[in-house]
Amino acid sequence: MFGIDNYNTLTWNGHVSNICKGVYKSLNQLKLYKSMLPIPLRKQLISTLIFPYFDYCCIVYNDLNAELNLK
């Protein structure tokens, strides 16, 4: 529902795992082009491709436990 994976267990484990997978995938793709991209462009790509994973619906993450919050 609306990009949040809560499933039927009412835990955040699946959603946090999906976020981690998406972030790692994006970071690995950016890493391939690291030497070809200037630093300002790399920063802009991180802001554009990575930060939205954390900003989207961040208000509902208030009840994450400490372990999931560290991920």
C-alpha positions as a Markdown table, in Angstrom:
| # | Residue | x | y | z |
|---|---|---|---|---|
| 1 | Met | 0.0 | 0.0 | 0.0 |
| 2 | Phe | 1.5 | 3.3 | -1.1 |
| 3 | Gly | 5.0 | 1.9 | -1.3 |
| 4 | Ile | 5.1 | 0.6 | 2.3 |
| 5 | Asp | 5.6 | -3.1 | 2.7 |
| 6 | Asn | 4.0 | -4.1 | 6.0 |
| 7 | Tyr | 2.4 | -7.4 | 5.0 |
| 8 | Asn | 0.2 | -9.3 | 7.4 |
| 9 | Thr | 2.6 | -9.6 | 10.3 |
| 10 | Leu | 2.5 | -5.9 | 11.2 |
| 11 | Thr | 6.3 | -5.7 | 11.4 |
| 12 | Trp | 8.8 | -3.5 | 9.5 |
| 13 | Asn | 11.2 | -6.3 | 8.7 |
| 14 | Gly | 10.2 | -6.9 | 5.1 |
| 15 | His | 9.9 | -3.2 | 4.3 |
| 16 | Val | 13.3 | -2.4 | 5.8 |
| 17 | Ser | 14.9 | -5.3 | 3.9 |
| 18 | Asn | 13.4 | -3.9 | 0.6 |
| 19 | Ile | 14.7 | -0.5 | 1.3 |
| 20 | Cys | 18.2 | -1.9 | 2.0 |
| 21 | Lys | 18.1 | -3.9 | -1.2 |
| 22 | Gly | 17.1 | -0.8 | -3.2 |
| 23 | Val | 19.8 | 1.4 | -1.6 |
| 24 | Tyr | 22.5 | -1.2 | -2.1 |
| 25 | Lys | 21.5 | -1.8 | -5.7 |
| 26 | Ser | 21.6 | 2.0 | -6.5 |
| 27 | Leu | 24.9 | 2.5 | -4.6 |
| 28 | Asn | 26.5 | -0.4 | -6.5 |
| 29 | Gln | 25.4 | 1.0 | -9.8 |
| 30 | Leu | 26.8 | 4.4 | -8.9 |
| 31 | Lys | 30.0 | 2.8 | -7.8 |
| 32 | Leu | 30.6 | 1.5 | -11.3 |
| 33 | Tyr | 30.7 | 5.1 | -12.7 |
| 34 | Lys | 32.5 | 6.6 | -9.8 |
| 35 | Ser | 35.7 | 7.5 | -11.7 |
| 36 | Met | 33.8 | 9.0 | -14.6 |
| 37 | Leu | 31.5 | 11.3 | -12.7 |
| 38 | Pro | 32.6 | 14.6 | -11.1 |
| 39 | Ile | 31.9 | 14.9 | -7.3 |
| 40 | Pro | 29.1 | 17.5 | -7.6 |
| 41 | Leu | 27.2 | 15.2 | -10.0 |
| 42 | Arg | 27.8 | 12.2 | -7.6 |
| 43 | Lys | 26.3 | 14.2 | -4.8 |
| 44 | Gln | 23.3 | 15.1 | -6.8 |
| 45 | Leu | 22.8 | 11.5 | -7.9 |
| 46 | Ile | 22.9 | 10.4 | -4.3 |
| 47 | Ser | 20.4 | 13.1 | -3.3 |
| 48 | Thr | 18.2 | 12.1 | -6.2 |
| 49 | Leu | 18.4 | 8.3 | -6.1 |
| 50 | Ile | 19.2 | 7.3 | -2.5 |
| 51 | Phe | 17.7 | 9.9 | -0.1 |
| 52 | Pro | 14.1 | 9.3 | -1.3 |
| 53 | Tyr | 14.3 | 5.8 | 0.0 |
| 54 | Phe | 14.6 | 7.3 | 3.5 |
| 55 | Asp | 12.4 | 10.3 | 3.1 |
| 56 | Tyr | 9.3 | 8.6 | 1.7 |
| 57 | Cys | 6.8 | 8.1 | 4.5 |
| 58 | Cys | 9.5 | 8.7 | 7.2 |
| 59 | Ile | 6.9 | 9.9 | 9.7 |
| 60 | Val | 5.4 | 6.4 | 10.0 |
| 61 | Tyr | 8.8 | 4.8 | 10.9 |
| 62 | Asn | 8.5 | 6.1 | 14.5 |
| 63 | Asp | 7.9 | 2.6 | 15.9 |
| 64 | Leu | 10.9 | 0.9 | 14.4 |
| 65 | Asn | 13.0 | -1.1 | 16.9 |
| 66 | Ala | 16.6 | -0.2 | 17.4 |
| 67 | Glu | 18.0 | -3.0 | 15.2 |
| 68 | Leu | 15.8 | -2.0 | 12.2 |
| 69 | Asn | 16.5 | 1.7 | 12.8 |
| 70 | Leu | 20.3 | 1.1 | 12.5 |
| 71 | Lys | 19.9 | -0.7 | 9.1 |
